[in-house]
C-alpha cells in the first residue's frame, strides 16, 4: 500500500499559516471572508496566478464559482460546471486531486480559464466526512509541472477549508432559518369580534423546521386558521413551509371551500416541489354562528373543549397528507361550537415523545385543554406537555375561544 502524500519539509511553515487562518476564521470570519483569506494564502504558498473555489449547489449536480483570486470573472459571471464535466467537474466526480500540464478545450469547460491563458492546473476536492462539497484549484499562466507534493499541500489546505466552510455555512443556515421562521409566523394575531386567539411556536432541539401556524381574516368576514408540519427541518424545511404558507393564503382568498384550498395546495406542491410531504389542517370559523368548516391533510384533529366538558379530539375526516397521493379526496367537516368553546390546534412535536405511546401525549393534551382564555390554555398546555424538557421536534400551538358576539 502506497504511503500517503506528504508536503515537503519546506512547506511546513506555510501549512501552519493556512491552519492558523482557518482556525481563527471559525470564531470571527464569515464564509466569504474565510475563503478570501484562504485563497490569498494558497496563491502565495504555491506561487500561482489564479486560485478558485467552486461549491456544490443544493442539487449536487453543479459546481458554482464562489470565490476566486485572479479568476474573479468566474464569480461575477456565476460560472457553473456540471459534476463530471471539465476539470473541476472531474475532480468532484472522482473525489481526488487532478493535475493538468496542458490546458485546452478537451479538458477544460470554463472558457475563462482559456481566455486567461492558463497553462497548468492542479485541483483537489473539498471533502467533509467523505462527501464532496466543492473543489479548490490553482493555475499558472506559464508552463509548470505541478507535483504530487503540491497536490498534497493543496489537499491539506482544502481539508481545513472544507471543515471551516461547512461549519460556517451551518451556522449561517441556522441563523437564516430562524429569521425566515420568525418572518413567516404572524407578527400579530388578528382581532375579530367574538373570537380570542393565542399561539406558541418553539423550535425543537434548537433546529427550526417546517412547523407553522397562521391566522387571517378572510374578505367575507370569516377567520382562516392553519396549522401545518412539513417533513424535514433546517433551512430547507423552513423554505418549503414558507412556500406552502404563501400558496395556501392565496387559495384561501379565492376559494371558501377548505377542501378545495387543500386540493389546490396539494397540486401545486406535487407539481413544483415533487418530493415534499406535509400535514396541514385548514379551518374557517364563522364568528357570527360559531360554525367551523375544517379539512385535514393527514394532520391531527384539533382538541375541542366546551364549557363544563373536558377536551376531546374533534371528530373530523382526516385525508391523505400533502404530497403522497395523486388527486386524493378532500373532505370538509363542519363543527358547531357553543359559546365559550375552545379549539386547540397543534403539531406532533407537542404530543410525541421517545419511548412513550402517542396516545399518552394526546390524552394528556385533552385533559389539559379546558374552556378559558386562550392565553391561559396555552400556558397550561405548555407547562403540562413540555415543562422543563427541551422538545425534540418543533411545536406549533394555536388556541381559539369563540364567544357569541353581542349585537351592535
Beta strands, then each sheet from edge to edge (+ up, - down):
strand 1: 50-56
strand 2: 62-69
strand 3: 80-82
strand 4: 98-100
strand 5: 120-128
strand 6: 131-140
strand 7: 195-202
strand 8: 209-217
strand 9: 223-233
strand 10: 278-285
strand 11: 291-297
strand 12: 303-305
strand 13: 312-313
strand 14: 318-319
strand 15: 333-336
strand 16: 341-346
strand 17: 395-402
sheet 1: 3+ 2- 1+ 6- 5+ 4-
sheet 2: 7+ 17- 16+ 12- 13+
sheet 3: 8+ 9- 10+ 11- 14-
sheet 4: 8+ 9- 10+ 11- 15+
end
